[in-house]
Structures are given as structure tokens and as C-alpha cells.
Amino acid sequence: MSRNRRCRGASIIELVLISPWIFLLFIGALDWGFYASALISVQASVRSAALYTSGGNATAADSSGACTIVLNEIRKLPNIGTGTTTCGTNPVVTASAITGPDGASASKVSVRYTSITLIPIPGMLMKQFTVTRNVTMRVKS
């Protein structure tokens, strides 16, 4: 028997043995992508909302205005979409007027977002994650 005839099935056996690992790596990369996208979107949204609330004393504690800005920023996340119009459950947005570290008036905006259910990888990725971001910004006089 020739050598080529004896080795014909080796490639398919190698593919079958390695395919679960390739699938696991693909799922991990997909989940990390969702995680990174959520982190970036939530951070950008809380900064935009803090910029709005720091516009003056009248808007320093405007949670509904901050909610509108946050929703516009994170609209592309999987479990937000166009159907979400309030910020009471997911995401949770709060804005409050506080005294900043320098003693001046400031606004504090907090956003908490809970992700969709992902495929967990034990020891690396959870099934679901929650991102919480806070920004404190001095109110313009």
C-alpha cells in the first residue's frame, strides 16, 4: 500500500479532535466582544449624560434628561433597542446634585447596565455581567 493511501484519514481525525477547541475560542471571542462593546458604550453614555447635567444648577439632578441621553448612546446594545424608553430597570440611570471634592456644586451620574445572557466559559467569562459607571462633573456657573 502506498503512503498516501495510509494517511488519507489523518487530516479529518485531526480536525475532529481540534474543532471543540476552535469552537470554544470562537464563542469566547464573541462574548468578549459583547463585553467590550458594553463597557465602551456605557462609559461613553455616562460621560455624555454628566456633560448634560453639569450644564447648570437646573439640570444637575435631571435624571430623565440623563436617561434620554444614555438611551441614545446605548441603543445598539443587544437588550436595549428601540423598545426601551425608561431607565428604571435596565439600564438604571440616576443623576444627583452634590458638592464636589473642591467644595463647588457638582453633578453625579450613575449608569448600571446588565448584559444579555452569554455562553459562560468557566473561570473566564460569566453567564451575565453588570457594568456600573459613575461620573462626577463640576456644574458650570
C-alpha positions as CSV (number, residue, x, y, z in Angstrom):
1,M,0.0,0.0,0.0
2,S,1.2,3.5,-0.8
3,R,1.9,6.1,1.9
4,N,-0.8,8.4,0.6
5,R,-3.4,5.8,0.9
6,R,-2.5,5.0,4.5
7,C,-2.6,8.7,5.6
8,R,-5.8,9.8,4.0
9,G,-8.0,9.8,7.2
10,A,-5.4,11.6,9.4
11,S,-6.5,15.1,8.5
12,I,-10.1,14.5,9.2
13,I,-9.3,12.9,12.6
14,E,-7.1,15.9,13.5
15,L,-9.9,18.3,12.5
16,V,-12.5,16.4,14.6
17,L,-10.1,16.5,17.6
18,I,-9.3,20.2,17.4
19,S,-12.8,21.5,16.4
20,P,-14.2,21.7,20.0
21,W,-11.3,24.0,21.0
22,I,-11.8,26.2,17.9
23,F,-15.5,26.5,18.7
24,L,-14.7,27.4,22.4
25,L,-12.2,30.1,21.2
26,F,-14.8,31.5,18.8
27,I,-17.5,31.7,21.5
28,G,-15.0,33.3,23.9
29,A,-14.1,35.9,21.3
30,L,-17.7,36.7,20.6
31,D,-18.5,37.0,24.3
32,W,-15.5,39.3,24.9
33,G,-16.7,41.4,22.0
34,F,-20.1,41.9,23.7
35,Y,-18.4,42.7,27.0
36,A,-16.0,45.3,25.4
37,S,-18.8,46.9,23.4
38,A,-21.0,47.2,26.6
39,L,-18.1,48.7,28.6
40,I,-17.3,51.3,25.9
41,S,-21.0,52.2,25.3
42,V,-21.8,52.6,29.0
43,Q,-18.7,54.7,29.7
44,A,-19.5,57.0,26.7
45,S,-23.1,57.3,27.7
46,V,-22.4,58.2,31.4
47,R,-19.9,60.9,30.2
48,S,-22.4,62.4,27.8
49,A,-25.1,62.4,30.5
50,A,-22.7,64.0,33.0
51,L,-21.8,66.7,30.5
52,Y,-25.5,67.5,30.1
53,T,-26.3,67.6,33.8
54,S,-23.3,69.8,34.5
55,G,-24.7,72.5,32.3
56,G,-26.3,74.3,35.2
57,N,-28.0,74.0,38.5
58,A,-31.3,73.4,36.9
59,T,-30.1,70.3,35.1
60,A,-27.7,69.0,37.8
61,A,-30.3,66.4,39.1
62,D,-32.2,65.8,35.9
63,S,-32.4,62.0,35.8
64,S,-34.9,61.9,33.0
65,G,-32.8,64.1,30.7
66,A,-29.7,61.9,31.6
67,C,-31.8,58.8,30.9
68,T,-32.7,60.1,27.4
69,I,-29.0,60.8,26.6
70,V,-27.9,57.4,27.9
71,L,-30.6,55.5,25.9
72,N,-29.5,57.3,22.8
73,E,-25.9,56.3,23.4
74,I,-26.5,52.6,24.2
75,R,-29.3,52.0,21.7
76,K,-27.2,49.5,19.8
77,L,-26.6,47.1,22.7
78,P,-28.5,43.8,22.3
79,N,-31.1,44.1,25.1
80,I,-31.8,47.8,24.8
81,G,-33.1,48.5,21.3
82,T,-35.8,51.0,20.4
83,G,-38.4,49.5,22.8
84,T,-36.7,50.7,25.9
85,T,-37.9,54.2,26.9
86,T,-37.3,54.3,30.7
87,C,-34.3,53.9,32.9
88,G,-35.8,52.1,35.9
89,T,-34.7,48.5,35.4
90,N,-32.1,48.1,32.6
91,P,-30.3,50.5,32.3
92,V,-30.7,52.2,35.7
93,V,-29.7,55.9,35.4
94,T,-29.5,58.3,38.3
95,A,-28.4,61.9,38.4
96,S,-28.0,63.9,41.6
97,A,-26.7,67.3,42.6
98,I,-23.8,67.0,45.0
99,T,-20.9,69.0,46.4
100,G,-17.8,68.2,44.5
101,P,-14.4,67.4,46.1
102,D,-13.4,71.1,45.6
103,G,-16.5,72.3,47.5
104,A,-18.2,73.6,44.4
105,S,-21.6,72.4,43.0
106,A,-21.3,69.2,41.0
107,S,-23.5,66.6,39.3
108,K,-23.1,62.9,39.7
109,V,-24.5,60.5,37.1
110,S,-24.6,56.7,37.6
111,V,-25.4,54.1,35.0
112,R,-25.9,50.4,35.6
113,Y,-26.4,48.1,32.7
114,T,-27.0,44.3,32.8
115,S,-26.0,42.3,29.7
116,I,-27.8,39.7,27.8
117,T,-27.2,36.1,28.7
118,L,-23.9,34.9,27.2
119,I,-22.3,31.5,26.9
120,P,-20.2,31.1,30.0
121,I,-16.6,29.9,30.0
122,P,-15.8,28.5,33.4
123,G,-13.1,30.6,35.1
124,M,-13.1,33.2,32.4
125,L,-16.5,34.6,31.4
126,M,-19.7,34.8,33.4
127,K,-23.1,34.0,32.1
128,Q,-24.2,37.6,32.6
129,F,-22.4,40.7,33.7
130,T,-23.3,44.1,35.1
131,V,-21.5,47.2,34.3
132,T,-21.7,50.2,36.6
133,R,-20.1,53.5,35.8
134,N,-20.2,56.8,37.8
135,V,-19.1,60.3,36.6
136,T,-18.9,63.4,38.8
137,M,-18.6,66.7,37.0
138,R,-18.5,70.3,38.2
139,V,-21.6,72.3,37.4
140,K,-20.9,75.3,35.2
141,S,-22.0,78.6,36.8
